Protein backbone atom coordinates (compact mmCIF):
# COMPACT_ATOMS: atom_id res chain seq x y z
CA UNK A 1 0.00 0.00 0.00
CA UNK A 2 1.30 3.44 -0.89
CA UNK A 3 2.13 5.90 1.86
CA UNK A 4 -0.38 8.75 2.11
CA UNK A 5 0.36 12.32 3.07
CA UNK A 6 -1.57 14.02 5.85
CA UNK A 7 -3.30 16.17 3.22
CA UNK A 8 -4.47 13.08 1.32
CA UNK A 9 -5.78 11.47 4.51
CA UNK A 10 -7.61 14.64 5.53
CA UNK A 11 -9.17 14.80 2.06
CA UNK A 12 -10.40 11.21 2.45
CA UNK A 13 -11.91 12.02 5.87
CA UNK A 14 -13.66 15.00 4.29
CA UNK A 15 -15.03 12.85 1.44
CA UNK A 16 -16.49 10.46 4.03
CA UNK A 17 -18.04 13.42 5.87
CA UNK A 18 -15.98 12.76 8.99
CA UNK A 19 -14.39 16.20 8.72
CA UNK A 20 -15.88 19.41 7.34
CA UNK A 21 -14.55 20.64 3.97
CA UNK A 22 -11.38 22.70 4.12
CA UNK A 23 -12.03 26.25 5.24
CA UNK A 24 -15.48 25.44 6.65
CA UNK A 25 -16.01 25.47 10.38
CA UNK A 26 -19.16 24.78 12.33
CA UNK A 27 -18.92 26.08 15.91
CA UNK A 28 -21.84 23.83 16.91
CA UNK A 29 -20.31 20.65 15.50
CA UNK A 30 -18.69 18.23 17.89
CA UNK A 31 -15.86 16.96 15.71
CA UNK A 32 -13.79 14.22 17.31
CA UNK A 33 -11.90 13.22 14.19
CA UNK A 34 -8.37 14.16 13.30
CA UNK A 35 -5.36 12.21 12.12
CA UNK A 36 -4.27 11.62 15.72
CA UNK A 37 -7.71 11.00 17.27
CA UNK A 38 -8.05 8.17 19.78
CA UNK A 39 -11.06 6.00 18.99
CA UNK A 40 -10.62 3.31 21.64
CA UNK A 41 -10.29 -0.43 21.33
CA UNK A 42 -12.28 -1.70 18.34
CA UNK A 43 -13.71 1.81 17.85
CA UNK A 44 -15.53 1.67 21.18
CA UNK A 45 -16.02 5.45 21.27
CA UNK A 46 -17.57 5.55 17.79
CA UNK A 47 -21.18 5.16 16.77
CA UNK A 48 -22.12 2.42 14.31
CA UNK A 49 -22.41 5.03 11.54
CA UNK A 50 -18.98 6.49 12.32
CA UNK A 51 -17.44 3.00 12.19
CA UNK A 52 -19.04 2.50 8.77
CA UNK A 53 -17.72 5.85 7.56
CA UNK A 54 -14.21 4.91 8.71
CA UNK A 55 -14.54 1.59 6.90
CA UNK A 56 -15.31 3.53 3.71
CA UNK A 57 -12.22 5.69 4.40
CA UNK A 58 -10.10 2.54 4.55
CA UNK A 59 -11.43 1.54 1.12
CA UNK A 60 -10.46 4.96 -0.27
CA UNK A 61 -7.00 4.80 1.33
CA UNK A 62 -6.34 1.29 0.03
CA UNK A 63 -7.63 2.06 -3.46
CA UNK A 64 -8.92 -1.50 -3.72
CA UNK A 65 -9.64 -2.77 -7.21
CA UNK A 66 -12.65 -4.73 -5.92
CA UNK A 67 -15.00 -3.56 -3.18
CA UNK A 68 -18.08 -5.45 -2.04
CA UNK A 69 -20.65 -3.26 -0.30
CA UNK A 70 -23.49 -4.87 1.62
CA UNK A 71 -25.78 -2.42 3.43
CA UNK A 72 -22.72 -0.29 4.01
CA UNK A 73 -24.64 2.82 4.91
CA UNK A 74 -27.40 1.30 7.04
CA UNK A 75 -26.17 3.18 10.12
CA UNK A 76 -24.92 6.35 8.40
CA UNK A 77 -27.12 9.41 8.98
CA UNK A 78 -28.93 10.34 5.77
CA UNK A 79 -27.72 13.94 5.97
CA UNK A 80 -24.07 12.82 5.70
CA UNK A 81 -24.50 10.88 2.45
N, C-alpha and C positions, 0 to 999 in steps of 0.2 A: 504494500500500500504506500502511496506517495505521501510525503510529509506535507502537511498543510500549514500555511501561515496563519497567524492570529486573525488577520483580516478575512481570509477565506472562511475560517471557522465562524467568525461573527456573522458573515454573510449567510452562511447556512442556517445559523440560529434565527436570523431575521426571516429567512424564507419559510421556516417552520413556525413562524409567529411566536417564538420563544423570547425574542428580543424585539423592541420597536425598530422601525427603519432608522437608518443613520440620520441624525439631526432632529429626530422627533422625540420629544419627551412628554410623558404623561405624569404629572405630579400625583395623580390619584392611583396610578398603577403600582401594584406591589410586585416588583420584578426581582425574582431571586436567582435569575440566570446570569452567569458570566462565565468566562473561560476557566475561572478558578473556583467556581461555586461547589460547595459540598452538598451532595444529594443524599447522603446516608447509604447504609448497606442495602443493596438491591433497590435503590431509589425509594427508600422508605419515606422520605419527606415529600415525595412527588405524588400528585394525583394520578389516577389512571390515564387521563387525557395527556398530562405532561409526559408520562412514560412513553405513550404512543408517539408523541411529537418528537421526543428524543430518539426513538427507534427510527423514525423517518429521517432524522438528522444523520444517523449512522449510515443509512442507505446513501444519502447524498455525499457523505465524506468518502465512503468506500467506492463510489461510482460503480456499483455492481452492474454486470451486463444483464443479469436476470434478477428480477424482484417479484416475489409472489406476495400479493396483498390480499388478506382475508379479513374483512371487517376492520380494516386498520384505523378507521376514524370513528369507531363506535362510541368512544369515550371523549373525543375531541369536541369542544364547544363549537356549535355551528358558526358563531361569529368569528372564529379564528381560522376558518377554512377559506 
